[in-house]
Amino acid sequence: MEFGKESLVYTNDNCVGCNKCISACSCMGACVSTEPDENGASRIEVDKDKCIACGACFEACEHDAREFRDDTEDFFAALKRGERASVLIAPAFLADYPTEYAKVLGGLKKLGVQRFISVSFGADICTWGYIKYIQTHNYLGGISQPCPAVVGYIERYLPELLPKLFPVQSPMMCAAVYARKELGIKEKLAFISPCIAKKNEIADPNNKDYVQYNVTFKHLMEYMKANHLMGEPYQDEIEYGLGSIYPMPGGLKENVYWLLGSEVFIRQMEGEKRMYHFLRQNADRIKSGRTPFLFIDALNCESGCICGTGTDPAVTDCDDPLYHLHDIQEKVKKNDKKSAWSRLLTPAKRLAALNKQFANLRLEDYLRKYTDRSAQCAHRIPSAPELDRIFKEMGKTDEASRHINCSCCGYDTCKDMATAIYNGFNHKDNCVHYLKDLVEGEKLEAQRIVDEDRELLSTQQAEIARIVEQVNGRFATLRESIDGMSKGNNSNAEESTAISGDMTNVSDFCNRLDDSIANIMESLSELTSNNARVVEIADQTNLLALNASIEAARAGEAGKGFAVVAGEINSLAVDSKETAENSGVANKSINTAIQSISAETKELLKIVEEVNTRIQNLAASTEEIAASTQIVSETVEEVQSDLQELANSSRV
């Protein structure tokens, strides 16, 4: 089933699925609740075959979720293309827009509209036709048909009353027939209309394509103002009578009273819900002719056509249009004794004047036929077993639950809702009590689960408390270990610092020792130089002693004493040289030993520096370990606190 396609009334995105439109609608299945979407939301769509465009949903909807289509855009598009057209103007248009009426006609004239005919004149023909048909065929107890929503309802939902539906055309169609047959108008006709449903009447094959466009007041005025199309004032061209008051509730009745007298009994009935309820309740009486009425003046809209479905509520939500109609009526009622609208004549003479005015018209030209459309609107009635099955699916297992009749679903009774579900017009999720029972069941199930969880939780709480106690004990041991490690680490840090200090002292000592060795090496160097000098002197002394010995020998006996001295001097020189040479050898050994000590001292200094660097690194690592140990200790405290909170909360 496709929704929104070519339907006069359709649902827009504002719909919240509140069911008010279903409640307001008199046509079972015209408003269809869709299945909930993935978010659980449903919409109320319109079935174009079942909708009669009564407009009840517009009044009921607080969300502006309903819109309607007419021919306004197509009409203006045709004018732009240069197509010829004339307009028929509903009497309510002058009542609703008394100050703008002539300017609208002037604007349309400027766009190329040929002629302007007030349907008030067609209403006069319609009144004439009703009375003539009643008198000619003794047609009593019929149902008036100027309202296309009423016609649509009877064709779709009460086809048994079609024989009682007046075969006389509506004022619009009477004006159209007159325009074609008497005025010879050939161009297309647009009806400036207060009614959405007029499109159904216009499109009805029984009406021979007399009218082409249904241009509603609301859309017309929106278009004219948006496009600045108002023109110089212009007036319609045919004089009319009391047909001008047709738009008011009981307008047809007042016309007949004017012509037949108020003694005739005419049943006036209007209002979307009340009027269709009246027709259903009295269908048998009306069908069999067992009513005392001359006819039933039936209108869909409670306030008449001046507040029709195609009007602007901002204009009609007051009595001003009704006051304007009253003023028009007073102007129509003349003092001319030849006029059917004369105050001076009796009803009989007025009727005679009306018959004279339309003496050249053929009643047959203004009659129409109807079509039984009930097949497209028929819905199946569920059998008792089928109804029982649907009720059980809705959770309605006893008689009381099947007669709650809360109307929240939009239907008057639970049985109607079940019938709608059976026909696919609705679904059980749209029943408040079904959802309520589901919620109650889920609530009980949730409570059961909570009770089970509470018992399980109690057991779990005891287990949690026991585990927390165990963990706390283990944390106490861990804390003690951390404290011991922290103290040991602090001691290591202190020892490392002390050793580092001692190693610094050793390094300083090595540096001083190296300096002392350098001094010794310098002294040894000087000693070596001195020994060399001694050897040199000894050599010279030895040479002198040798020379002295030679000279002593030459001297003979006289030189013997001198020879002794020379020998001693020679011995001293030899001893001095040996001593100096021995000292040089020792000096070389000492020098070699000192150089070895110096090299080893430098190696020791290098080792001390490396050890000192490692001790400093160890001290830094010890400090980092101390900091990490502190963090671990704090984390242990926090975890133990969280566990204690968990244990406490589990006891709540």
C-alpha positions in Angstrom: 0.0 0.0 0.0 1.5 3.3 -1.1 0.7 6.5 0.9 0.9 10.1 -0.1 0.8 9.3 -3.8 -1.9 11.5 -5.5 -3.9 11.8 -2.3 -5.6 15.1 -1.8 -4.8 14.9 1.9 -1.5 13.6 2.9 0.9 13.3 5.9 4.1 15.3 6.2 7.1 14.7 8.4 5.6 16.4 11.4 3.5 13.4 12.3 4.1 11.9 15.7 1.6 9.1 15.5 -0.7 10.5 18.2 -3.9 8.9 16.7 -6.0 12.1 17.0 -6.6 12.0 13.2 -7.9 8.5 13.5 -10.2 9.5 16.3 -11.5 12.5 14.2 -11.9 10.5 11.0 -15.3 9.0 10.2 -13.9 6.6 7.5 -12.6 3.3 8.8 -9.2 2.7 7.1 -8.7 6.2 5.7 -6.1 6.9 8.4 -3.7 4.0 8.6 -1.2 3.6 11.4 2.1 2.2 10.0 4.2 -0.4 11.8 6.8 1.1 14.2 10.1 1.9 12.6 13.5 1.0 14.0 13.1 3.8 16.6 9.7 2.5 17.7 7.9 5.4 16.0 4.8 5.1 13.7 3.0 7.5 11.4 -0.6 7.9 10.5 -0.8 7.9 6.7 -3.8 8.6 4.4 -5.3 6.0 2.1 -6.5 8.1 -0.9 -9.2 5.5 -1.9 -10.9 5.7 1.5 -10.3 9.4 2.3 -13.3 11.8 1.5 -11.2 14.9 2.2 -13.5 16.0 5.0 -10.7 17.9 6.7 -11.5 16.6 10.2 -7.8 15.6 10.6 -6.7 19.2 10.0 -8.7 20.4 13.0 -7.6 17.5 15.2 -3.9 17.6 14.5 -1.9 19.9 16.8 1.4 19.1 14.9 0.5 20.5 11.5 1.2 17.1 10.1 -1.5 17.1 7.4 -1.4 19.0 4.1 -3.5 19.0 1.0 -3.1 19.2 -2.8 -5.1 21.3 -5.2 -4.7 22.7 -8.7 -3.4 26.2 -7.9 0.1 25.7 -9.3 -1.2 24.0 -12.4 -3.7 26.8 -13.0 -1.2 29.6 -12.8 1.2 27.5 -14.9 -1.5 27.3 -17.6 -2.0 31.0 -17.5 1.7 31.6 -18.0 1.6 29.3 -21.0 -1.1 31.6 -22.5 -3.9 29.1 -22.1 -7.4 30.7 -22.0 -9.4 30.2 -18.8 -12.3 31.6 -17.0 -13.1 31.3 -13.3 -16.1 30.3 -11.2 -16.0 32.0 -7.8 -17.4 30.4 -4.7 -19.8 32.7 -2.7 -17.6 32.2 0.4 -14.7 34.0 -1.3 -16.4 37.4 -1.1 -17.4 36.6 2.5 -13.9 35.7 3.5 -12.1 38.4 1.6 -14.5 41.4 1.1 -11.7 44.0 0.8 -9.4 41.9 -1.4 -12.0 40.2 -3.6 -12.0 42.7 -6.4 -8.2 43.1 -6.4 -7.8 39.3 -6.7 -10.1 39.3 -9.7 -8.2 42.3 -11.2 -4.9 40.4 -10.8 -6.3 37.3 -12.5 -7.7 39.5 -15.2 -4.2 40.9 -15.8 -2.9 37.3 -16.1 -5.4 36.6 -18.9 -8.5 35.2 -17.2 -11.4 35.7 -19.6 -14.6 35.8 -17.5 -15.6 35.8 -13.8 -18.8 34.1 -12.7 -20.0 34.0 -9.1 -21.2 30.5 -8.1 -23.9 32.4 -6.1 -25.7 32.4 -9.4 -25.2 28.7 -9.7 -26.6 28.3 -6.2 -29.7 30.1 -7.3 -30.0 27.5 -10.1 -29.4 24.8 -7.6 -32.2 26.0 -5.4 -34.5 26.1 -8.3 -33.5 22.6 -9.3 -34.1 21.2 -5.8 -37.6 22.6 -5.6 -38.5 21.7 -9.1 -37.2 18.1 -8.7 -39.1 17.7 -5.4 -42.3 19.0 -6.9 -41.9 17.0 -10.2 -40.9 13.7 -8.6 -42.4 14.0 -5.1 -38.9 13.5 -3.9 -39.2 13.7 -0.2 -36.6 12.9 2.5 -33.6 13.3 0.3 -30.1 14.3 1.2 -28.7 17.5 -0.2 -25.5 17.2 -2.2 -23.7 20.5 -2.6 -21.0 19.2 -0.3 -18.6 16.8 -2.1 -17.4 15.3 1.2 -21.0 14.2 2.0 -21.3 12.8 -1.5 -18.0 11.0 -1.2 -19.0 9.5 2.2 -22.3 8.1 0.9 -20.6 6.7 -2.3 -18.0 5.0 -0.3 -19.5 4.0 3.1 -23.3 4.3 2.7 -24.1 3.3 -0.9 -27.5 2.2 0.1 -28.4 5.9 0.5 -27.4 6.8 -3.1 -31.0 6.7 -4.2 -31.8 9.4 -1.6 -28.9 11.6 -2.6 -30.3 14.6 -4.6 -29.5 14.1 -8.3 -29.4 17.9 -8.8 -25.9 19.3 -9.4 -24.0 21.4 -6.8 -23.9 25.2 -7.2 -20.4 24.9 -8.7 -21.6 22.4 -11.3 -24.8 24.3 -12.0 -22.7 27.5 -12.7 -20.4 25.4 -14.9 -23.2 23.9 -16.9 -24.8 27.3 -17.3 -21.4 28.7 -18.4 -21.0 26.0 -21.0 -24.6 25.7 -22.3 -26.0 29.2 -21.9 -23.0 31.4 -22.1 -21.1 29.3 -24.6 -17.8 29.4 -22.7 -15.3 27.0 -24.3 -12.1 27.7 -22.4 -11.1 25.8 -19.3 -12.8 26.7 -16.0 -11.1 27.1 -12.6 -13.2 27.0 -9.5 -12.0 29.4 -6.7 -12.9 27.0 -3.9 -13.2 26.8 -0.1 -13.1 23.0 -0.3 -10.4 20.4 -0.8 -13.0 17.7 -1.7 -14.2 19.8 -4.7 -11.4 18.2 -6.6 -13.1 14.8 -6.3 -16.3 16.3 -7.7 -14.5 18.0 -10.5 -12.6 14.8 -11.4 -15.8 12.6 -11.2 -16.5 11.2 -14.7 -20.2 11.7 -14.0 -19.6 15.5 -14.2 -18.4 15.4 -17.9 -15.2 17.4 -17.3 -17.0 20.7 -17.0 -14.4 22.1 -14.6 -10.6 21.6 -14.8 -9.1 23.3 -11.8 -9.9 23.4 -8.1 -8.0 26.4 -6.7 -8.5 26.7 -3.0 -8.8 30.0 -1.2 -5.7 29.3 1.0 -3.4 28.4 -1.8 -4.7 31.1 -4.1 -4.1 33.9 -1.7 -0.7 32.5 -0.7 0.3 32.5 -4.4 -1.2 35.9 -5.2 0.5 37.6 -2.3 3.9 35.8 -2.7 4.0 36.8 -6.3 2.5 40.3 -5.9 -0.3 39.6 -8.3 -3.1 41.8 -7.0 -4.5 44.1 -9.7 -6.9 46.9 -10.3 -10.4 46.1 -8.8 -12.6 44.0 -11.1 -16.1 42.5 -10.5 -17.9 39.3 -11.4 -20.4 39.6 -14.2 -23.7 37.9 -13.3 -26.2 39.2 -10.8 -27.2 36.6 -8.2 -29.7 36.2 -5.4 -29.8 34.4 -2.1 -27.6 31.7 -3.5 -24.9 33.9 -2.0 -25.7 32.6 1.5 -25.2 29.0 0.6 -21.8 29.0 2.4 -23.4 29.5 5.8 -24.7 26.6 7.8 -28.3 25.9 6.6 -27.8 28.2 3.6 -29.8 25.9 1.3 -32.5 25.5 3.9 -32.8 29.3 4.2 -33.1 29.6 0.4 -35.9 27.0 0.4 -37.7 28.7 3.3 -37.5 32.0 1.3 -39.3 30.3 -1.6 -41.6 27.7 0.1 -42.1 29.2 3.5 -40.7 28.2 6.9 -43.5 25.7 7.5 -41.6 23.0 5.6 -39.6 20.7 7.8 -35.9 20.7 6.7 -33.3 18.8 8.8 -30.2 20.8 9.0 -27.0 18.8 9.9 -23.4 19.7 9.7 -20.1 18.8 11.3 -17.6 16.2 10.2 -18.1 13.6 12.9 -21.7 14.4 14.0 -23.2 14.5 10.5 -21.8 11.2 9.4 -22.8 9.6 12.6 -26.3 10.9 12.0 -26.4 9.4 8.5 -25.2 6.0 9.8 -27.7 6.0 12.7 -30.6 7.0 10.5 -29.7 5.1 7.3 -32.6 2.7 7.4 -35.1 5.5 8.0 -33.7 7.7 5.3 -33.5 4.8 2.9 -37.1 3.7 3.4 -38.5 7.2 3.4 -39.6 7.1 7.0 -38.4 10.6 7.9 -40.7 13.6 8.2 -38.2 15.9 6.4 -38.6 17.7 3.1 -34.9 17.0 2.8 -31.7 16.9 4.9 -29.5 20.0 4.4 -26.1 18.3 5.0 -22.8 20.0 5.2 -19.4 18.5 6.1 -18.0 21.6 7.8 -19.6 22.6 11.0 -19.4 26.4 10.2 -20.3 26.0 6.6 -18.2 26.6 3.5 -17.0 30.0 4.8 -14.8 27.9 7.0 -14.2 25.1 4.5 -11.3 22.8 4.4 -9.5 24.9 1.7 -9.8 28.2 3.6 -7.3 29.9 5.8 -8.0 29.5 9.5 -6.3 32.8 10.2 -9.1 34.4 8.2 -12.1 32.2 9.2 -11.4 31.7 12.9 -14.0 34.4 13.8 -17.5 35.5 12.8 -16.5 38.2 10.4 -17.2 36.1 7.3 -20.7 35.4 8.7 -21.3 39.1 9.2 -20.2 39.7 5.6 -22.7 37.1 4.4 -25.4 38.8 6.4 -24.6 42.1 4.7 -24.6 40.5 1.3 -28.0 38.9 2.1 -29.5 42.2 3.1 -28.3 43.7 -0.2 -29.8 40.8 -2.2 -33.3 41.1 -0.6 -34.8 43.8 -2.8 -38.0 45.8 -2.8 -38.6 44.9 -6.5 -41.9 43.0 -6.7 -40.7 41.3 -9.9 -37.7 39.7 -8.3 -37.6 36.3 -6.6 -35.5 38.0 -3.9 -38.1 40.7 -3.1 -39.0 41.3 0.6 -42.4 42.4 -0.6 -43.5 39.1 -2.1 -44.9 35.9 -0.5 -42.9 32.7 -0.8 -45.2 31.4 -3.5 -44.7 34.6 -5.6 -41.0 34.5 -5.1 -40.9 30.9 -6.3 -43.0 31.9 -9.3 -40.5 34.7 -10.1 -37.6 32.2 -9.8 -39.3 29.7 -12.1 -39.9 32.6 -14.6 -36.2 33.6 -14.3 -35.1 30.1 -15.2 -37.9 29.1 -17.5 -35.5 28.6 -20.4 -33.4 26.1 -18.4 -33.8 22.3 -18.8 -33.8 20.6 -15.4 -32.2 17.5 -17.1 -29.1 19.5 -17.9 -28.5 20.1 -14.2 -28.9 16.5 -13.0 -26.2 14.0 -12.3 -25.5 10.4 -11.4 -23.5 8.8 -8.6 -21.1 5.9 -8.4 -21.1 3.2 -5.8 -17.4 3.2 -4.6 -17.9 1.1 -1.5 -15.8 -1.8 -3.0 -12.7 0.3 -2.6 -13.5 1.1 1.0 -15.0 -2.2 2.1 -13.3 -3.8 5.1 -13.6 -7.3 6.4 -15.4 -8.1 9.5 -13.5 -10.6 11.6 -15.3 -13.7 12.7 -15.7 -14.5 16.4 -12.6 -16.9 16.4 -10.6 -14.4 14.4 -11.6 -11.6 16.8 -10.7 -13.8 19.8 -7.3 -14.5 18.2 -6.5 -10.8 17.7 -7.7 -10.0 21.3 -5.4 -12.6 22.7 -2.5 -11.3 20.6 -3.2 -7.9 22.2 -3.1 -9.5 25.6 -6.9 -9.1 26.1 -7.8 -12.5 27.5 -11.0 -11.6 29.4 -14.2 -9.7 28.6 -13.4 -6.7 30.7 -10.1 -6.1 28.9 -11.9 -6.4 25.6 -14.3 -3.5 26.5 -12.0 -0.9 28.0 -12.9 1.4 25.0 -10.4 4.1 26.1 -10.2 5.4 22.5 -6.5 6.1 22.8 -5.9 4.2 19.7 -8.3 6.5 17.8 -11.2 4.1 17.7 -14.3 4.3 19.9 -14.2 0.6 20.9 -11.6 -2.2 21.4 -13.6 -4.2 18.9 -13.2 -1.4 16.3 -9.4 -1.5 17.0 -9.3 -5.2 16.6 -11.2 -4.9 13.3 -8.7 -2.3 12.1 -5.9 -4.6 13.0 -7.6 -7.4 11.2 -7.8 -5.2 8.0 -4.2 -3.9 8.3 -5.3 -0.4 9.2 -3.6 -0.5 12.6 -1.4 -2.7 14.8 -1.4 -3.9 18.3 1.5 -1.7 19.3 -0.8 1.2 19.0 -3.0 0.0 21.8 -2.0 1.8 25.1 -3.3 -1.1 27.2 -1.3 -3.7 25.2 1.8 -1.6 25.8 0.9 -1.1 29.4 0.5 -4.8 30.0 3.8 -5.4 28.2 5.4 -2.8 30.5 3.8 -4.4 33.6 5.0 -7.8 32.5 8.5 -6.4 31.9 8.3 -4.7 35.3 7.5 -8.0 37.0 10.2 -9.8 35.2 12.6 -7.0 36.0 11.6 -7.3 39.7 12.2 -11.0 39.6 15.6 -10.5 38.1 16.4 -7.9 40.7 15.3 -10.2 43.5 17.5 -13.0 42.1 20.3 -10.5 41.6 20.0 -9.2 45.1 20.3 -12.7 46.6 23.3 -13.4 44.3 24.7 -10.1 45.2 24.5 -10.9 48.9 26.5 -14.0 48.3 28.9 -12.1 46.1 29.3 -9.4 48.7 30.4 -11.9 51.4 32.8 -13.4 48.9 34.1 -10.0 48.0 34.6 -9.1 51.6 36.5 -12.3 52.2 38.7 -11.7 49.2 39.3 -8.1 50.2 40.5 -9.2 53.6 42.9 -11.7 52.0 44.2 -9.1 49.6 44.5 -6.6 52.5 46.7 -9.1 54.3 48.8 -9.7 51.3 49.1 -5.9 50.8 50.3 -5.6 54.4 53.1 -8.1 53.7 53.9 -6.3 50.4 54.0 -3.0 52.3 56.5 -4.5 54.8 58.7 -5.8 52.0 58.6 -2.4 50.3 59.5 -0.7 53.6 62.4 -3.1 54.1 63.5 -2.6 50.5 63.2 1.1 50.9 65.3 1.2 54.0 68.0 -1.1 52.4 68.0 1.0 49.3 68.4 4.1 51.4 71.4 2.4 53.3 72.9 1.4 49.9 72.5 5.0 48.7 74.3 6.3 51.8 77.1 3.7 51.5 77.5 4.4 47.8 77.8 8.1 48.6 80.5 7.4 51.3 82.4 5.1 49.0 82.2 7.7 46.3 83.8 10.2 48.7 86.5 7.8 49.7 87.3 7.0 46.1 87.6 10.7 45.5 90.1 10.8 48.3 92.1 7.9 46.8 92.0 9.8 43.5 93.3 12.9 45.1 96.1 10.8 46.8 97.1 9.2 43.5 97.3 12.7 42.0 99.5 13.9 44.8 101.7 10.7 44.6 102.2 11.3 40.9 103.3 14.8 41.7 105.9 13.5 44.3 107.3 10.9 41.9 107.7 13.6 39.4 109.7 15.6 41.9 111.9 12.5 42.8 112.5 11.9 39.1 113.7 15.5 38.8 116.0 15.0 41.8 117.4 11.7 40.4 118.1 13.5 37.2 120.1 16.1 39.1 122.0 13.2 41.0 122.9 11.6 37.7 124.3 14.8 36.5 126.4 15.1 39.6 127.7 11.6 39.4 128.8 12.2 35.9 130.7 15.3 37.1 132.4 13.2 39.8 133.5 10.6 37.3 134.9 13.3 35.1 136.8 14.8 38.1 138.0 11.4 39.1 139.4 10.8 35.6 141.2 14.2 35.7 142.5 13.4 39.2 143.7 10.0 38.1 145.5 11.6 35.2 147.1 14.1 37.5 148.2 11.3 39.9 149.7 9.5 36.9 151.6 12.5 35.9 152.8 13.1 39.5 154.0 9.5 39.7 156.0 9.9 36.5 157.5 13.1 37.8 158.3 11.4 41.2 160.1 8.6 39.4 162.2 11.0 37.6 162.9 12.8 40.8 164.3 9.6 42.3 164.6 9.5 45.9 163.5 13.0 46.3 160.3 12.3 44.7 159.4 9.2 46.7 157.1 11.1 49.2 155.4 12.8 46.4 154.9 9.5 44.7 153.2 8.2 47.8 150.9 11.2 47.7 150.2 10.7 44.0 149.4 7.1 44.7 146.9 8.0 47.3 145.4 10.6 45.1 145.1 8.0 42.4 143.4 5.6 44.8 141.0 8.3 45.8 140.1 9.1 42.2 139.6 5.4 41.5 137.3 5.0 44.5 135.4 8.2 43.6 134.8 7.0 40.1 133.7 3.6 41.2 131.4 5.2 43.8 130.0 7.6 41.2 129.6 4.8 38.7 127.9 2.6 41.2 125.6 5.5 42.2 124.6 5.9 38.5 123.7 2.2 38.2 121.6 2.5 41.4 120.1 5.7 40.1 119.1 3.9 36.9 117.4 1.2 38.9 115.6 3.7 41.1 114.5 5.6 38.0 113.2 2.5 36.4 111.3 1.6 39.6 109.9 5.1 39.9 108.7 5.2 36.3 107.0 1.8 36.9 105.3 3.2 40.0 104.3 6.3 38.1 102.7 4.2 35.3 100.9 2.0 37.9 99.7 5.1 39.8 98.2 6.5 36.6 96.5 3.1 35.9 95.2 3.1 39.5 93.9 6.7 39.0 92.0 5.6 35.9 90.5 2.6 37.7 89.5 4.8 40.7 87.8 7.2 38.3 85.9 4.4 36.6 84.9 3.0 40.0 83.9 6.4 41.2 81.7 6.9 38.1 80.0 3.5 38.6 79.4 4.3 42.3 77.9 7.6 41.3 75.6 5.8 38.7 74.8 3.3 41.4 73.9 6.2 43.8 71.6 7.8 41.1 69.9 4.4 40.4 69.4 3.9 44.1 67.7 7.3 44.2 65.4 6.3 41.3 64.7 3.0 43.0 63.8 4.9 46.1 61.4 7.2 44.2 59.8 4.2 42.4 59.5 2.4 45.7 57.6 5.4 47.1 55.2 5.4 44.1 54.6 1.7 44.5 53.9 2.2 48.2 51.4 5.0 47.4 49.7 2.9 44.7 49.4 0.1 47.2 47.8 2.5 49.6 45.3 3.7 47.0 44.4 0.1 45.8 43.9 -1.0 49.4 41.6 2.0 49.9 39.6 1.2 46.8 39.3 -2.4 47.9 38.1 -1.3 51.3 35.5 1.0 49.6 34.4 -1.9 47.4 34.1 -4.1 50.5 32.1 -1.4 52.3 29.7 -0.8 49.4 29.1 -4.5 48.9 27.7 -4.5 52.5 25.2 -1.8 51.8 
